[in-house]
Amino acid sequence: MAFDLHRADGEVIRFGNDARFSFTATGHLVVYDAKGNKTLFSHHSWNWLEEPVPPPAE
């Protein structure tokens, strides 16, 4: 499932269907991309995750 990461600085990062996320015991966010690369976000650097809204039908 694709998801958007809304960062504390206002940036929104979109991750595709192949990305996965989990949380550490200390509240850090761990994101794995389609190739298995891991990115760690501190709990102070992001605000929320959400499923992206599909584009309007034409």
Phi and psi in degrees as GROMACS dihedral restraints (atoms count N, CA, C in turn):
[ dihedral_restraints ]
;  ai    aj    ak    al  type     phi  dphi    fc
    3     4     5     6     1   -69.2    20    10
    4     5     6     7     1   151.6    20    10
    6     7     8     9     1  -151.5    20    10
    7     8     9    10     1   156.3    20    10
    9    10    11    12     1  -107.6    20    10
   10    11    12    13     1   135.1    20    10
   12    13    14    15     1  -104.1    20    10
   13    14    15    16     1   116.8    20    10
   15    16    17    18     1   -94.5    20    10
   16    17    18    19     1   111.9    20    10
   18    19    20    21     1   -83.6    20    10
   19    20    21    22     1   158.5    20    10
   21    22    23    24     1   -63.4    20    10
   22    23    24    25     1   -26.4    20    10
   24    25    26    27     1   -85.2    20    10
   25    26    27    28     1     4.4    20    10
   27    28    29    30     1    96.6    20    10
   28    29    30    31     1   -12.5    20    10
   30    31    32    33     1   -71.2    20    10
   31    32    33    34     1   142.9    20    10
   33    34    35    36     1  -117.4    20    10
   34    35    36    37     1   125.4    20    10
   36    37    38    39     1  -110.9    20    10
   37    38    39    40     1   124.0    20    10
   39    40    41    42     1   -96.1    20    10
   40    41    42    43     1   129.8    20    10
   42    43    44    45     1  -111.3    20    10
   43    44    45    46     1   140.7    20    10
   45    46    47    48     1   -79.4    20    10
   46    47    48    49     1  -176.7    20    10
   48    49    50    51     1   -61.8    20    10
   49    50    51    52     1   -24.6    20    10
   51    52    53    54     1   -86.6    20    10
   52    53    54    55     1    -8.3    20    10
   54    55    56    57     1   -80.4    20    10
   55    56    57    58     1   151.4    20    10
   57    58    59    60     1  -134.4    20    10
   58    59    60    61     1   154.6    20    10
   60    61    62    63     1  -135.5    20    10
   61    62    63    64     1   157.7    20    10
   63    64    65    66     1  -152.1    20    10
   64    65    66    67     1   176.0    20    10
   66    67    68    69     1  -124.6    20    10
   67    68    69    70     1   145.2    20    10
   69    70    71    72     1   -84.2    20    10
   70    71    72    73     1   169.9    20    10
   72    73    74    75     1   -63.3    20    10
   73    74    75    76     1   -23.9    20    10
   75    76    77    78     1   -95.0    20    10
   76    77    78    79     1     8.1    20    10
   78    79    80    81     1    90.3    20    10
   79    80    81    82     1     8.3    20    10
   81    82    83    84     1   -79.0    20    10
   82    83    84    85     1   148.7    20    10
   84    85    86    87     1   -95.7    20    10
   85    86    87    88     1   131.1    20    10
   87    88    89    90     1  -115.7    20    10
   88    89    90    91     1   125.2    20    10
   90    91    92    93     1  -117.7    20    10
   91    92    93    94     1   131.0    20    10
   93    94    95    96     1  -110.9    20    10
   94    95    96    97     1   126.6    20    10
   96    97    98    99     1   -84.7    20    10
   97    98    99   100     1  -176.5    20    10
   99   100   101   102     1   -60.7    20    10
  100   101   102   103     1   -27.1    20    10
  102   103   104   105     1   -91.2    20    10
  103   104   105   106     1     1.8    20    10
  105   106   107   108     1    87.9    20    10
  106   107   108   109     1     5.1    20    10
  108   109   110   111     1   -69.5    20    10
  109   110   111   112     1   137.9    20    10
  111   112   113   114     1  -106.8    20    10
  112   113   114   115     1   133.8    20    10
  114   115   116   117     1  -125.1    20    10
  115   116   117   118     1   131.7    20    10
  117   118   119   120     1  -107.8    20    10
  118   119   120   121     1   128.3    20    10
  120   121   122   123     1  -114.6    20    10
  121   122   123   124     1   129.9    20    10
  123   124   125   126     1   -68.4    20    10
  124   125   126   127     1   158.0    20    10
  126   127   128   129     1   -68.6    20    10
  127   128   129   130     1   -12.4    20    10
  129   130   131   132     1   -90.4    20    10
  130   131   132   133     1   -11.6    20    10
  132   133   134   135     1   -96.5    20    10
  133   134   135   136     1    -3.7    20    10
  135   136   137   138     1  -139.0    20    10
  136   137   138   139     1   155.1    20    10
  138   139   140   141     1  -105.4    20    10
  139   140   141   142     1   -49.4    20    10
  141   142   143   144     1  -160.7    20    10
  142   143   144   145     1   164.2    20    10
  144   145   146   147     1  -115.4    20    10
  145   146   147   148     1   144.9    20    10
  147   148   149   150     1  -152.1    20    10
  148   149   150   151     1   153.6    20    10
  150   151   152   153     1   -72.3    20    10
  151   152   153   154     1   131.0    20    10
  153   154   155   156     1   -66.0    20    10
  154   155   156   157     1   146.9    20    10
  156   157   158   159     1   -78.2    20    10
  157   158   159   160     1   129.3    20    10
  159   160   161   162     1   -65.4    20    10
  160   161   162   163     1   151.5    20    10
  162   163   164   165     1   -63.3    20    10
  163   164   165   166     1   151.4    20    10
  165   166   167   168     1   -64.0    20    10
  166   167   168   169     1   144.4    20    10
  168   169   170   171     1   -69.8    20    10
  169   170   171   172     1   140.4    20    10
